[in-house]
Amino acid sequence: MVNRIIISLLFALISMVLIPQTKVNAESLNHLAFKGIPINGTLNEYTIKMQQNGFVLIHKDDGYAMFNGDFAAYKNCVIAVSTLKQKDMICKIGVIFPECNTWSSLSSNYFSLKEMLTEKYGKPSDCTETFQSIYQPKDDGSKMHEVMFDKCKYYSIYETKDGDIELSIRHDGVRSCFVTLVYYDKINCDIIRAKAMNDI
């Protein structure tokens, strides 16, 4: 179970496309925060901070740590803290919300979180909410079928001066469907990107 969750969430973290870099005065930037904890430091340092905030460590390996805990009033979420192996610096955090068996519960989670994010950060900078199929699904079962077979494209991206946040509906094969929320810290993502650019 843990391995499946790890693969799903790490895929979500890796596959997200970051907003292109913009020139911002570095002095005006702070680290993006997750539950009040700035997304910064080494994996070991951040693991301790997560545990101090009530999250339970369920798995740790090179470049990532997985936790279980409550987030945004949702119980038993899985949280992944991610670094690049080449540089032990936290840059991304992802949340998998509880699995849903119906479109009504899945979409309710998505739109409830979207409403909270919009209230806090303003309107999303990019948003797509559509089914990519010839015939638009009309009932709950057909909508879940589209999610499971990768025909559902629901995401909202929020840009802040400190980083980007992406909310989306995702699935793990035909077994589970869930909402994910991924936080990208601008300062550390830019540092890692600059290091990668130097390697090219």
Buried (B, 14 or more C-beta within 10 A) or exposed (E): EEEEBBEBBBBBBEEBEBBEEEEEEEEEBBBBBBBEBBBBBEBEEBBEBBBEEEBEBBBBEEBBBBBBBEBBEBEEBBBBBBBBEEBBBBBBBBBBBBBBEEBEBBBEBBBBBBEEBBEEEEEBEEBEBEBEEEEEBEEBEBBBBBBBEEBBBBBBBBBBEBBBBBBBBBBBEEEBBBBBBBBBBBBBBBBBBEEEEEEE
